[in-house]
Amino acid sequence: MTHAVAGLRLAALVLGALLSAPVLAQGRNDFDPANTRLGFELRTRWGQVLDGVFRQYEGSVEHLPDGRQQVRLRMYTRDVEIIDHPRYSDWARSEKFFDADRYPVVTFTSKPYDPMLLYDGGKLEGELSIKGISRPRSLDVAPATCQRPAVGCDVVATGAVRRSDYDMDDWMLAVSDRVVFVLRARIRSGKAP
């Protein structure tokens, strides 16, 4: 698996939640903050898993006139947290990682996709921007586990990126270069038909 594919998987998690398209009305559907989790995992050289979460985000699925959909996601870095590790949380917000003061948002915008992607699973192509650096990435969307993905069950997407591709290469001896984004998303149920 290439690093680009892994990065897209991360985006796919975020987008997967937004992509529960086939059951949604025309227009736009927003993520449900009560039932959505946008996060990432890092590993230390000692094998410890650091679980990160974006406490603030905006996500939506746009329903395009041709029947396809497009996901737009904004994750705010000033509130990012490494669970149970205040020191790592400070590092993640610092100029050494997300540089939240200069780059307060990480974005993912998908290419238009067929809504069946939410049912069947597959790759969600798009562009991921971190610290002002934009790269094409894809997310791996898991096949649906219910008949109404993003409403009756989470849309799950994963993707990995290399920190060094986004000028986040501090602490390379202690923390792996690989960041895995994990997204579990649902849309606001009141907007589904």
NUPA-688099 format. One line per 10 residues: number of its first residue (from 1); for each residue x, y, z of C-alpha. Coordinates in nm, 2 decimals, always signed. Layout:
! NUPA-688099
NUM = X/Y/Z  ...
This chain:
! NUPA-688099
1 = +0.00/+0.00/+0.00  +0.14/+0.34/-0.10  +0.16/+0.64/+0.13  -0.08/+0.83/-0.10  -0.34/+0.55/-0.07  -0.30/+0.55/+0.30  -0.35/+0.93/+0.31  -0.66/+0.89/+0.11  -0.79/+0.63/+0.35  -0.78/+0.90/+0.62
11 = -0.97/+1.13/+0.40  -1.21/+0.85/+0.33  -1.30/+0.81/+0.69  -1.40/+1.17/+0.71  -1.56/+1.16/+0.38  -1.73/+0.83/+0.43  -1.94/+0.97/+0.70  -2.04/+1.25/+0.47  -2.10/+1.02/+0.18  -2.40/+0.84/+0.29
21 = -2.54/+0.96/-0.03  -2.80/+0.72/-0.17  -3.04/+0.78/+0.12  -3.01/+1.16/+0.13  -3.21/+1.44/-0.01  -3.09/+1.68/-0.27  -2.88/+1.97/-0.15  -2.64/+1.94/+0.14  -2.62/+1.72/+0.45  -2.40/+1.80/+0.75
31 = -2.22/+1.56/+0.97  -2.39/+1.48/+1.30  -2.16/+1.60/+1.58  -2.32/+1.36/+1.83  -2.24/+1.05/+1.62  -1.92/+1.14/+1.43  -1.56/+1.10/+1.54  -1.27/+1.23/+1.33  -0.93/+1.12/+1.46  -0.59/+0.99/+1.38
41 = -0.33/+0.75/+1.52  +0.04/+0.78/+1.57  +0.28/+0.52/+1.70  +0.59/+0.58/+1.91  +0.91/+0.39/+1.85  +0.83/+0.19/+2.16  +0.50/+0.06/+2.01  +0.27/+0.29/+2.20  -0.04/+0.41/+2.01  -0.13/+0.77/+2.04
51 = -0.50/+0.83/+1.97  -0.57/+1.18/+1.84  -0.91/+1.35/+1.79  -1.03/+1.67/+1.62  -1.27/+1.82/+1.88  -1.40/+2.08/+1.63  -1.48/+2.02/+1.27  -1.72/+2.09/+0.99  -1.83/+1.83/+0.74  -2.08/+1.81/+0.47
61 = -2.19/+1.60/+0.17  -2.30/+1.80/-0.14  -2.55/+1.64/-0.37  -2.45/+1.74/-0.72  -2.70/+1.78/-1.01  -2.56/+1.48/-1.20  -2.64/+1.25/-0.91  -2.29/+1.23/-0.77  -2.18/+1.36/-0.44  -1.89/+1.55/-0.30
71 = -1.75/+1.56/+0.06  -1.60/+1.87/+0.22  -1.43/+1.85/+0.55  -1.26/+2.11/+0.77  -1.09/+1.99/+1.09  -0.96/+2.26/+1.33  -0.62/+2.21/+1.47  -0.64/+2.45/+1.77  -0.86/+2.20/+1.96  -0.68/+1.88/+1.85
81 = -0.61/+1.64/+2.14  -0.40/+1.34/+2.19  -0.62/+1.14/+2.44  -0.47/+1.12/+2.79  -0.14/+1.28/+2.68  -0.14/+1.66/+2.75  +0.23/+1.69/+2.64  +0.16/+1.52/+2.31  -0.15/+1.74/+2.27  +0.06/+2.05/+2.31
91 = +0.31/+1.91/+2.06  +0.04/+1.83/+1.80  -0.09/+2.19/+1.81  +0.27/+2.34/+1.80  +0.46/+2.46/+1.50  +0.64/+2.12/+1.50  +0.32/+1.93/+1.40  +0.00/+2.10/+1.29  +0.12/+2.46/+1.36  -0.23/+2.56/+1.48
101 = -0.15/+2.93/+1.51  -0.05/+2.96/+1.15  -0.26/+2.68/+1.00  -0.58/+2.64/+1.21  -0.75/+2.41/+0.97  -0.69/+2.08/+0.79  -0.91/+2.03/+0.48  -1.02/+1.74/+0.27  -1.23/+1.78/-0.05  -1.33/+1.48/-0.24
111 = -1.37/+1.44/-0.61  -1.73/+1.38/-0.71  -1.83/+1.02/-0.65  -2.11/+0.77/-0.71  -2.33/+0.74/-0.39  -2.30/+0.36/-0.42  -1.95/+0.40/-0.28  -2.11/+0.42/+0.07  -2.27/+0.08/+0.02  -2.00/-0.11/-0.16
121 = -1.69/+0.05/-0.02  -1.39/+0.15/-0.21  -1.16/+0.44/-0.27  -1.27/+0.80/-0.23  -1.03/+1.03/-0.42  -0.97/+1.39/-0.32  -0.73/+1.65/-0.19  -0.59/+1.68/+0.16  -0.44/+2.00/+0.28  -0.23/+2.03/+0.59
131 = -0.01/+2.33/+0.68  -0.08/+2.49/+0.35  +0.05/+2.18/+0.16  -0.22/+2.02/-0.06  -0.17/+1.67/-0.21  -0.40/+1.43/-0.38  -0.51/+1.16/-0.14  -0.76/+0.88/-0.13  -0.95/+0.73/+0.16  -1.06/+0.36/+0.19
141 = -1.43/+0.36/+0.26  -1.55/+0.03/+0.43  -1.86/-0.14/+0.29  -2.18/-0.05/+0.47  -2.30/-0.26/+0.76  -2.66/-0.15/+0.73  -2.91/-0.05/+0.47  -2.88/+0.33/+0.53  -2.51/+0.41/+0.57  -2.44/+0.74/+0.75
151 = -2.79/+0.73/+0.90  -2.84/+0.38/+1.04  -2.47/+0.30/+1.08  -2.14/+0.48/+1.06  -1.95/+0.54/+0.74  -1.60/+0.43/+0.82  -1.30/+0.56/+0.62  -0.93/+0.53/+0.68  -0.62/+0.67/+0.52  -0.25/+0.71/+0.60
161 = -0.01/+0.99/+0.52  +0.35/+1.05/+0.59  +0.41/+1.35/+0.83  +0.72/+1.44/+0.64  +0.51/+1.50/+0.32  +0.34/+1.79/+0.51  +0.64/+1.95/+0.68  +0.56/+1.78/+1.01  +0.88/+1.59/+1.06  +0.97/+1.68/+1.42
171 = +1.04/+1.40/+1.67  +1.10/+1.14/+1.39  +1.31/+0.93/+1.62  +1.03/+0.91/+1.88  +0.71/+0.91/+1.67  +0.65/+0.73/+1.35  +0.63/+0.92/+1.02  +0.30/+0.75/+0.95  -0.03/+0.90/+1.06  -0.35/+0.70/+1.01
181 = -0.67/+0.90/+0.99  -0.98/+0.72/+1.11  -1.32/+0.86/+1.05  -1.65/+0.74/+1.17  -1.93/+0.96/+1.05  -2.31/+1.00/+1.03  -2.52/+1.27/+0.90  -2.79/+1.46/+1.09  -3.08/+1.21/+1.07  -3.34/+1.49/+1.04
191 = -3.22/+1.56/+0.69  -3.26/+1.22/+0.56  -3.59/+1.13/+0.37
